[in-house]
């Protein structure tokens, strides 16, 4: 069953075209990694699916419903949640207040279940978000999205700027979330990480999809070539 369908999506910032004629589908329960170099259009694509950026043309369908013109808060009520690049927490609010602020739908996730998945946050639940480490803030950002009880979780650069040991901890928690059947579209610049966590990989270059396939069947050299726009010698 297709949960998300993107059709011929064009996204612009003024005269700059960030996404060019992109089409793809994500099935219910699937984990897809969206990879590509800086400026490939990955974050813009996620923001457009979440409703934070209005496309110039094309359509976004969620569970068969055209949500292209739907505001972001209504998409959240349908079950679309974005963990944005840079976390964007409420710095003066506590961990628990940040989590509760995002409660939008009934379901599996509440403050207690989020703290169980991210136990590092338990002793910090009454601390201001601004006082947390980068890894702890990322855990809060993911937990805040989970508080929406999403059907689709959009993750934008969750490992960016984090120490390797912290990235490992974050991804261990994500593995549990994925195993419960949450549909995930993940932007990740770490190729090895993307190929390991995702069932399918979509590679973007200069706003276009240049490679798509099952992660297990893609040759790493081929992925690297697509990632950087390289061509093999004849």
Secondary structure as a PSIPRED ss2 file (coil, helix, strand):
# PSIPRED VFORMAT (PSIPRED V4.0)

   1 X C   1.000  0.000  0.000
   2 X E   0.000  0.000  1.000
   3 X E   0.000  0.000  1.000
   4 X E   0.000  0.000  1.000
   5 X E   0.000  0.000  1.000
   6 X E   0.000  0.000  1.000
   7 X E   0.000  0.000  1.000
   8 X E   0.000  0.000  1.000
   9 X E   0.000  0.000  1.000
  10 X E   0.000  0.000  1.000
  11 X E   0.000  0.000  1.000
  12 X E   0.000  0.000  1.000
  13 X E   0.000  0.000  1.000
  14 X C   1.000  0.000  0.000
  15 X C   1.000  0.000  0.000
  16 X E   0.000  0.000  1.000
  17 X E   0.000  0.000  1.000
  18 X E   0.000  0.000  1.000
  19 X E   0.000  0.000  1.000
  20 X E   0.000  0.000  1.000
  21 X E   0.000  0.000  1.000
  22 X E   0.000  0.000  1.000
  23 X E   0.000  0.000  1.000
  24 X E   0.000  0.000  1.000
  25 X E   0.000  0.000  1.000
  26 X E   0.000  0.000  1.000
  27 X E   0.000  0.000  1.000
  28 X C   1.000  0.000  0.000
  29 X C   1.000  0.000  0.000
  30 X C   1.000  0.000  0.000
  31 X E   0.000  0.000  1.000
  32 X E   0.000  0.000  1.000
  33 X E   0.000  0.000  1.000
  34 X E   0.000  0.000  1.000
  35 X E   0.000  0.000  1.000
  36 X C   1.000  0.000  0.000
  37 X C   1.000  0.000  0.000
  38 X C   1.000  0.000  0.000
  39 X C   1.000  0.000  0.000
  40 X C   1.000  0.000  0.000
  41 X C   1.000  0.000  0.000
  42 X H   0.000  1.000  0.000
  43 X H   0.000  1.000  0.000
  44 X H   0.000  1.000  0.000
  45 X H   0.000  1.000  0.000
  46 X H   0.000  1.000  0.000
  47 X H   0.000  1.000  0.000
  48 X H   0.000  1.000  0.000
  49 X H   0.000  1.000  0.000
  50 X H   0.000  1.000  0.000
  51 X C   1.000  0.000  0.000
  52 X C   1.000  0.000  0.000
  53 X C   1.000  0.000  0.000
  54 X C   1.000  0.000  0.000
  55 X C   1.000  0.000  0.000
  56 X C   1.000  0.000  0.000
  57 X E   0.000  0.000  1.000
  58 X E   0.000  0.000  1.000
  59 X E   0.000  0.000  1.000
  60 X E   0.000  0.000  1.000
  61 X E   0.000  0.000  1.000
  62 X E   0.000  0.000  1.000
  63 X C   1.000  0.000  0.000
  64 X C   1.000  0.000  0.000
  65 X E   0.000  0.000  1.000
  66 X E   0.000  0.000  1.000
  67 X C   1.000  0.000  0.000
  68 X C   1.000  0.000  0.000
  69 X C   1.000  0.000  0.000
  70 X C   1.000  0.000  0.000
  71 X C   1.000  0.000  0.000
  72 X H   0.000  1.000  0.000
  73 X H   0.000  1.000  0.000
  74 X H   0.000  1.000  0.000
  75 X H   0.000  1.000  0.000
  76 X H   0.000  1.000  0.000
  77 X H   0.000  1.000  0.000
  78 X H   0.000  1.000  0.000
  79 X C   1.000  0.000  0.000
  80 X E   0.000  0.000  1.000
  81 X E   0.000  0.000  1.000
  82 X E   0.000  0.000  1.000
  83 X E   0.000  0.000  1.000
  84 X C   1.000  0.000  0.000
  85 X C   1.000  0.000  0.000
  86 X C   1.000  0.000  0.000
  87 X C   1.000  0.000  0.000
  88 X C   1.000  0.000  0.000
  89 X C   1.000  0.000  0.000
  90 X C   1.000  0.000  0.000
  91 X C   1.000  0.000  0.000
  92 X C   1.000  0.000  0.000
  93 X C   1.000  0.000  0.000
  94 X E   0.000  0.000  1.000
  95 X H   0.000  1.000  0.000
  96 X H   0.000  1.000  0.000
  97 X H   0.000  1.000  0.000
  98 X H   0.000  1.000  0.000
  99 X H   0.000  1.000  0.000
 100 X H   0.000  1.000  0.000
 101 X C   1.000  0.000  0.000
 102 X C   1.000  0.000  0.000
 103 X C   1.000  0.000  0.000
 104 X C   1.000  0.000  0.000
 105 X C   1.000  0.000  0.000
 106 X C   1.000  0.000  0.000
 107 X C   1.000  0.000  0.000
 108 X C   1.000  0.000  0.000
 109 X C   1.000  0.000  0.000
 110 X C   1.000  0.000  0.000
 111 X H   0.000  1.000  0.000
 112 X H   0.000  1.000  0.000
 113 X H   0.000  1.000  0.000
 114 X H   0.000  1.000  0.000
 115 X H   0.000  1.000  0.000
 116 X H   0.000  1.000  0.000
 117 X H   0.000  1.000  0.000
 118 X C   1.000  0.000  0.000
 119 X H   0.000  1.000  0.000
 120 X H   0.000  1.000  0.000
 121 X H   0.000  1.000  0.000
 122 X H   0.000  1.000  0.000
 123 X H   0.000  1.000  0.000
 124 X H   0.000  1.000  0.000
 125 X C   1.000  0.000  0.000
 126 X C   1.000  0.000  0.000
 127 X C   1.000  0.000  0.000
 128 X E   0.000  0.000  1.000
 129 X H   0.000  1.000  0.000
 130 X H   0.000  1.000  0.000
 131 X H   0.000  1.000  0.000
 132 X C   1.000  0.000  0.000
 133 X C   1.000  0.000  0.000
 134 X H   0.000  1.000  0.000
 135 X H   0.000  1.000  0.000
 136 X H   0.000  1.000  0.000
 137 X H   0.000  1.000  0.000
 138 X H   0.000  1.000  0.000
 139 X H   0.000  1.000  0.000
 140 X H   0.000  1.000  0.000
 141 X H   0.000  1.000  0.000
 142 X H   0.000  1.000  0.000
 143 X H   0.000  1.000  0.000
 144 X H   0.000  1.000  0.000
 145 X H   0.000  1.000  0.000
 146 X H   0.000  1.000  0.000
 147 X C   1.000  0.000  0.000
 148 X C   1.000  0.000  0.000
 149 X C   1.000  0.000  0.000
 150 X C   1.000  0.000  0.000
 151 X C   1.000  0.000  0.000
 152 X E   0.000  0.000  1.000
 153 X E   0.000  0.000  1.000
 154 X E   0.000  0.000  1.000
 155 X E   0.000  0.000  1.000
 156 X E   0.000  0.000  1.000
 157 X C   1.000  0.000  0.000
 158 X C   1.000  0.000  0.000
 159 X C   1.000  0.000  0.000
 160 X C   1.000  0.000  0.000
 161 X C   1.000  0.000  0.000
 162 X C   1.000  0.000  0.000
 163 X C   1.000  0.000  0.000
 164 X H   0.000  1.000  0.000
 165 X H   0.000  1.000  0.000
 166 X H   0.000  1.000  0.000
 167 X H   0.000  1.000  0.000
 168 X H   0.000  1.000  0.000
 169 X H   0.000  1.000  0.000
 170 X H   0.000  1.000  0.000
 171 X H   0.000  1.000  0.000
 172 X H   0.000  1.000  0.000
 173 X H   0.000  1.000  0.000
 174 X H   0.000  1.000  0.000
 175 X H   0.000  1.000  0.000
 176 X H   0.000  1.000  0.000
 177 X H   0.000  1.000  0.000
 178 X H   0.000  1.000  0.000
 179 X H   0.000  1.000  0.000
 180 X C   1.000  0.000  0.000
 181 X C   1.000  0.000  0.000
 182 X C   1.000  0.000  0.000
 183 X E   0.000  0.000  1.000
 184 X E   0.000  0.000  1.000
 185 X E   0.000  0.000  1.000
 186 X E   0.000  0.000  1.000
 187 X E   0.000  0.000  1.000
 188 X C   1.000  0.000  0.000
 189 X C   1.000  0.000  0.000
 190 X C   1.000  0.000  0.000
 191 X H   0.000  1.000  0.000
 192 X H   0.000  1.000  0.000
 193 X H   0.000  1.000  0.000
 194 X H   0.000  1.000  0.000
 195 X H   0.000  1.000  0.000
 196 X H   0.000  1.000  0.000
 197 X H   0.000  1.000  0.000
 198 X C   1.000  0.000  0.000
 199 X C   1.000  0.000  0.000
 200 X E   0.000  0.000  1.000
 201 X E   0.000  0.000  1.000
 202 X E   0.000  0.000  1.000
 203 X E   0.000  0.000  1.000
 204 X E   0.000  0.000  1.000
 205 X E   0.000  0.000  1.000
 206 X C   1.000  0.000  0.000
 207 X C   1.000  0.000  0.000
 208 X E   0.000  0.000  1.000
 209 X E   0.000  0.000  1.000
 210 X E   0.000  0.000  1.000
 211 X E   0.000  0.000  1.000
 212 X E   0.000  0.000  1.000
 213 X E   0.000  0.000  1.000
 214 X E   0.000  0.000  1.000
 215 X H   0.000  1.000  0.000
 216 X H   0.000  1.000  0.000
 217 X H   0.000  1.000  0.000
 218 X C   1.000  0.000  0.000
 219 X C   1.000  0.000  0.000
 220 X H   0.000  1.000  0.000
 221 X H   0.000  1.000  0.000
 222 X H   0.000  1.000  0.000
 223 X H   0.000  1.000  0.000
 224 X H   0.000  1.000  0.000
 225 X H   0.000  1.000  0.000
 226 X H   0.000  1.000  0.000
 227 X H   0.000  1.000  0.000
 228 X H   0.000  1.000  0.000
 229 X C   1.000  0.000  0.000
 230 X C   1.000  0.000  0.000
 231 X C   1.000  0.000  0.000
 232 X C   1.000  0.000  0.000
 233 X C   1.000  0.000  0.000
 234 X C   1.000  0.000  0.000
